[in-house]
């Protein structure tokens, strides 16, 4: 590269970096601005290991899934050398082999992100981002110990997951799956006024276990169904403005269970929440109650849920997550008429997956530049 070209390149980079960052992602009608009117450093415009010269090498980023949306790949490719794993579903051995010497990881799968992966990458690893909201598959303590920035992508999936939750709630409450089974088995009983009656959403009390962005997006949608009120159980109370907007009240776990017509699980999977929805919890719920889980399967004791549904201790359930995943085709839950099951489709829209990919890529680029991530996990 000639001196003239290098000088021109530096000038262009300088001018670009002096501009205010206005890269935006439309998230459910809200505009999130990366940078918030702050100038970005030159490293965020052109990421190299050291000052610009013909001998410098770009940072290496490993993308651990070949089906990560192109939007994120393109963002990374402009500034970094991108290495993409080819196995789908991902294979740990390939991830370990290709992670050697990389500077960042875009973790596009839910396989355990453990110390073994970090060791394989090496001490030069500077940034990690998942494409998920939950990070229960990440050894967060180990990542923190090594002082590696960790990002995730929760906000961009709020709308898609909320839509899924409402769909599951309606399908379970109005017995959609059971109705399909009646048709398939020639048991459509026409002429009976009290046949296949379900539960009303109108004037119902909706309980949330966890009341973050996804849960609030669900509450927003349900307000259009003229629900009565929202009860929520969290460690910390949300703002008064949010409570007023959704007619919501913070209550303890037992109160939420006993007074809710619908119970929606929207919390992270942690040591404290694992298996908390068990036989005892189901025993405190109304017999007409509907359970919806769009969080993590491990929050529910699945055998206890099976018994509660089979004995009509609760009315129905709608699950987008379960244990294990994939669920075996002979799992007892599949034998029940009063459970609606989806194969973890909560964020599965083209727009949402593209936004998740872009958010993870921005997290990685910011981490490599030594700047705060767009969506830090801690």
Protein Blocks (a to p, Z undefined) as FASTA:
>chain_A
ZZklmmmmmmmmmmmmmpccfbdcdeehiacdehihpacdfklmoccedjddfkbccddd
ddfbfkbcfklmmmmmmmpccdddfbdcddfklmmmmmgopabdcdfbfbdcdfklmmmn
opklmbdcdfbfblklbcfklmmmnopacdddfklmmmmmmmmmmmmmmmmmnommmmmm
mmmnopacghiakgoiacdfehpacddehjafklmmmmmmmmmnopabdcdddfbdcdfk
lmmmnopacddfklmmmmpcbdcdfbdcdfklgoklcfklmmmpcfkbccddfkbfklpc
fklmmmmmmnomafbdcdfbdcdddddfkbfklmpckbccdehillmcfklmmmmmmmmm
mmmmmmmnopacfbdcZZ
